[in-house]
Amino acid sequence: MATVRDARPDGRYGRSADERADRKLKIVGAVLGAGLLGVIAWVGISYVSDQDVSGRVIAFKVVSNDAVEVHLEVLKDRDGTGVCTVRSQSEEGVEVGRKDFRFDQRQKQVDTVVTLRTTERATSAELVECKASDG
């Protein structure tokens, strides 16, 4: 009895059209993937470079019906000046206090506690934004 072959012998007739199409798809996919990674890197770098001053609230403490102490950590250029806006809200979600705090210390990292005056008892304190100041 004779054996029947299902496939062509390897290397005898060249590559099939499917193999050529697969190779083209792999190349196109690699180029598009590299382009996407480049765009993501560009967006990330431009976002980070635009932030000369950044900060975060470490903790806050309601000290009275008209004041909140906020522990802030601010990162900036050593010789730069930054301004951070902090706000506070009541239990109902109404803003009861907002103030800009200026940081002109000659340090890259400023770790400080500031007092935010409020119009009524606050239940939260949050950092709205930090930005560089002209001086």
C-alpha positions as CSV (number, residue, x, y, z in Angstrom):
1,M,0.0,0.0,0.0
2,A,1.3,3.5,-0.9
3,T,1.4,6.3,1.6
4,V,-0.4,9.5,0.8
5,R,1.2,12.8,1.7
6,D,-1.0,15.7,2.8
7,A,1.6,18.5,2.5
8,R,4.3,19.5,0.0
9,P,7.9,18.6,0.7
10,D,9.7,21.3,2.8
11,G,11.8,23.7,0.9
12,R,10.9,22.4,-2.6
13,Y,8.4,25.0,-3.8
14,G,9.3,28.1,-1.9
15,R,7.2,29.8,0.8
16,S,3.5,29.8,0.5
17,A,1.4,33.0,0.1
18,D,0.1,32.6,3.7
19,E,3.6,32.6,5.1
20,R,4.4,35.8,3.1
21,A,1.2,37.5,4.4
22,D,2.1,36.4,8.0
23,R,5.5,38.0,7.7
24,K,4.1,41.2,6.4
25,L,1.5,41.3,9.2
26,K,4.3,40.7,11.8
27,I,6.4,43.6,10.4
28,V,3.4,46.0,10.3
29,G,2.4,45.0,13.8
30,A,6.0,45.6,15.1
31,V,6.1,49.0,13.4
32,L,2.7,50.0,14.8
33,G,3.6,48.7,18.3
34,A,6.9,50.7,18.3
35,G,5.0,53.8,17.2
36,L,2.5,53.4,20.0
37,L,5.2,53.0,22.6
38,G,6.9,56.1,21.2
39,V,3.6,58.1,21.5
40,I,3.0,56.9,25.1
41,A,6.6,57.8,26.1
42,W,6.3,61.3,24.5
43,V,3.0,62.0,26.3
44,G,4.4,60.8,29.6
45,I,7.6,62.8,29.4
46,S,5.7,66.0,28.4
47,Y,3.3,65.5,31.2
48,V,6.0,65.1,33.8
49,S,8.2,67.9,32.5
50,D,5.2,70.4,32.7
51,Q,4.9,69.8,36.4
52,D,7.6,72.0,38.0
53,V,5.9,71.8,41.4
54,S,3.9,68.8,42.8
55,G,2.5,68.0,46.2
56,R,0.4,65.7,48.2
57,V,-1.6,65.8,51.5
58,I,0.1,63.4,54.0
59,A,-2.6,63.9,56.6
60,F,-5.1,66.4,57.9
61,K,-6.6,67.1,61.4
62,V,-9.7,69.1,62.2
63,V,-8.5,71.2,65.2
64,S,-11.7,73.3,65.7
65,N,-15.0,74.4,64.1
66,D,-13.1,77.0,62.1
67,A,-9.7,75.5,61.3
68,V,-8.0,72.4,59.8
69,E,-4.3,71.5,60.0
70,V,-3.0,70.0,56.8
71,H,0.3,68.2,56.5
72,L,1.7,68.9,53.0
73,E,4.7,67.5,51.1
74,V,5.8,69.7,48.2
75,L,8.4,68.8,45.6
76,K,9.9,71.7,43.6
77,D,13.2,73.0,42.2
78,R,15.6,74.0,44.9
79,D,15.6,77.7,43.8
80,G,12.0,77.7,42.6
81,T,8.9,79.1,44.3
82,G,5.7,77.1,44.4
83,V,2.1,77.8,45.3
84,C,-0.3,75.1,46.4
85,T,-4.1,75.5,46.7
86,V,-5.8,73.6,49.5
87,R,-9.5,73.4,50.1
88,S,-11.8,71.9,52.7
89,Q,-15.4,70.7,52.6
90,S,-18.1,70.3,55.2
91,E,-20.0,67.0,55.8
92,E,-22.6,68.1,53.2
93,G,-19.8,68.6,50.6
94,V,-19.9,72.4,50.6
95,E,-16.6,74.1,50.3
96,V,-15.9,75.8,53.7
97,G,-12.3,76.9,53.1
98,R,-9.7,77.5,50.4
99,K,-6.3,79.1,50.5
100,D,-3.1,79.3,48.5
101,F,0.1,78.5,50.4
102,R,3.4,79.8,49.1
103,F,6.6,77.7,49.3
104,D,9.9,79.6,48.7
105,Q,12.3,77.6,50.9
106,R,15.6,76.7,49.2
107,Q,14.8,73.0,49.3
108,K,13.7,70.4,46.8
109,Q,11.3,68.8,49.2
110,V,9.3,70.9,51.7
111,D,7.4,69.0,54.4
112,T,5.2,71.3,56.5
113,V,1.9,71.7,58.4
114,V,-0.3,74.6,57.3
115,T,-3.5,75.8,58.9
116,L,-6.5,76.4,56.8
117,R,-9.3,78.6,58.2
118,T,-12.8,77.5,57.5
119,T,-16.3,79.1,57.7
120,E,-17.8,76.0,59.5
121,R,-16.6,72.6,60.7
122,A,-14.7,70.8,58.0
123,T,-14.6,67.1,57.4
124,S,-11.9,67.0,54.7
125,A,-8.9,68.7,53.3
126,E,-7.6,68.2,49.8
127,L,-4.9,69.5,47.6
128,V,-6.4,71.2,44.5
129,E,-3.2,72.0,42.6
130,C,0.4,73.0,42.9
131,K,2.1,75.2,40.4
132,A,5.3,77.3,40.0
133,S,5.2,80.9,41.0
134,D,7.0,83.8,39.5
135,G,8.4,84.9,42.8
